[in-house]
């Protein structure tokens, strides 16, 4: 089972779906609808300092908000920042891979899912 924890539907297309088409239907294999609450990357402020008169906040990334515990047989589609931050600890996270773009260059889907390692 694959659960979508991004804020938008994940459209998965056939491998040879060309880029540059505005119609969402050609080559569409399936759509993974998003869950109500997406997983987000948590930010923990460490300290603040001035650099050349500009306030710079030192922050730590790495914990996720809204990400369920592992469940046997379940994979979660998450944003790339969430997956990369947790890749060493979570083998159940997937990201959209081999993006499909419309005529304006906007990502409308993907051809595969990938597991960052």
matplotlib code that plots the C-alpha trace (Angstrom):
import matplotlib.pyplot as plt

x = [0.0, 1.3, 0.1, 0.5, 1.7, 2.3, -0.2, -1.2, -2.2, 0.7, 0.0, 2.1, 2.5, 3.8, 7.6, 7.3, 4.9, 6.4, 6.9, 5.3, 1.7, -0.9, -3.6, -3.2, -4.8, -2.4, -0.3, -1.8, -1.5, -2.9, -3.3, -2.4, -4.7, -3.2, -4.0, -5.6, -2.4, 0.9, 4.2, 6.5, 10.1, 10.4, 12.8, 14.4, 16.0, 19.5, 20.6, 20.6, 23.5, 24.3, 26.3, 27.1, 24.1, 21.7, 20.0, 20.8, 19.0, 20.9, 18.4, 18.4, 16.3, 15.7, 12.5, 9.2, 5.8, 2.8, 4.7, 3.2, 5.2, 6.3, 3.7, 4.3, 3.5, 3.0, 5.2, 4.7, 5.2, 6.7, 8.5, 12.2, 13.4, 11.5, 12.8, 16.4, 16.5, 15.1, 16.6, 19.2, 16.4, 13.3, 13.3, 9.5, 9.7, 9.2, 9.5, 8.2, 11.0, 11.5, 9.1, 6.6, 6.3, 3.6, 4.3, 5.1, 7.7, 5.5, 5.7, 2.4, 3.4, 6.1, 7.0, 8.2, 8.6, 12.1, 13.4, 16.2, 19.1]
y = [0.0, 3.5, 6.5, 10.0, 12.5, 15.4, 18.2, 17.3, 14.3, 12.1, 11.3, 8.3, 8.1, 5.4, 5.5, 7.0, 9.8, 12.9, 16.2, 19.3, 18.1, 20.1, 17.3, 15.3, 12.1, 10.7, 7.9, 8.3, 5.0, 6.0, 8.8, 8.6, 11.1, 13.0, 12.3, 15.1, 16.2, 16.2, 15.3, 18.3, 18.7, 20.1, 23.0, 23.5, 26.9, 26.6, 30.2, 33.5, 35.7, 38.8, 38.5, 41.8, 43.3, 40.6, 38.3, 34.7, 31.9, 28.6, 25.8, 22.1, 20.0, 16.4, 15.5, 15.2, 16.4, 14.4, 11.3, 8.1, 5.3, 2.5, -0.1, -3.4, -3.3, 0.5, 3.1, 6.8, 9.3, 12.5, 15.6, 15.2, 17.3, 15.0, 11.9, 13.0, 14.1, 10.8, 8.4, 6.9, 6.0, 5.3, 2.8, 3.3, 6.8, 7.3, 10.4, 11.2, 10.4, 11.1, 14.0, 14.7, 18.4, 20.4, 22.9, 25.6, 23.3, 22.8, 19.3, 17.5, 14.0, 11.4, 8.2, 6.4, 6.6, 6.3, 5.5, 7.8, 6.0]
z = [0.0, -0.9, 1.1, -0.3, 2.4, 0.0, -0.3, -3.9, -6.0, -7.4, -11.0, -12.2, -16.0, -18.4, -19.0, -22.5, -21.7, -23.4, -21.6, -23.0, -23.1, -21.2, -21.2, -18.0, -19.3, -22.0, -20.5, -17.0, -15.1, -11.8, -9.3, -5.6, -3.8, -0.9, 2.7, 4.7, 6.5, 4.6, 6.3, 6.8, 7.7, 11.2, 12.0, 15.4, 16.0, 17.6, 17.9, 16.1, 15.0, 13.0, 9.8, 8.0, 9.8, 8.7, 11.2, 10.5, 12.3, 12.8, 12.5, 12.6, 10.2, 10.5, 12.3, 10.5, 11.5, 10.4, 9.5, 10.9, 12.4, 10.1, 9.3, 7.6, 3.9, 3.8, 2.0, 2.2, -0.6, 0.9, -0.3, -1.2, 1.7, 4.2, 2.5, 2.3, 6.0, 7.1, 4.5, 6.9, 9.4, 7.2, 4.3, 3.9, 2.3, -1.4, -3.6, -7.1, -9.7, -13.4, -13.4, -16.2, -17.2, -19.1, -21.8, -19.2, -17.5, -14.5, -12.9, -13.4, -12.4, -12.5, -14.3, -11.2, -7.5, -5.9, -2.4, -1.4, 0.3]

ax = plt.figure().add_subplot(projection="3d")
ax.plot(x, y, z, "-o")
ax.set_aspect("equal")
plt.show()
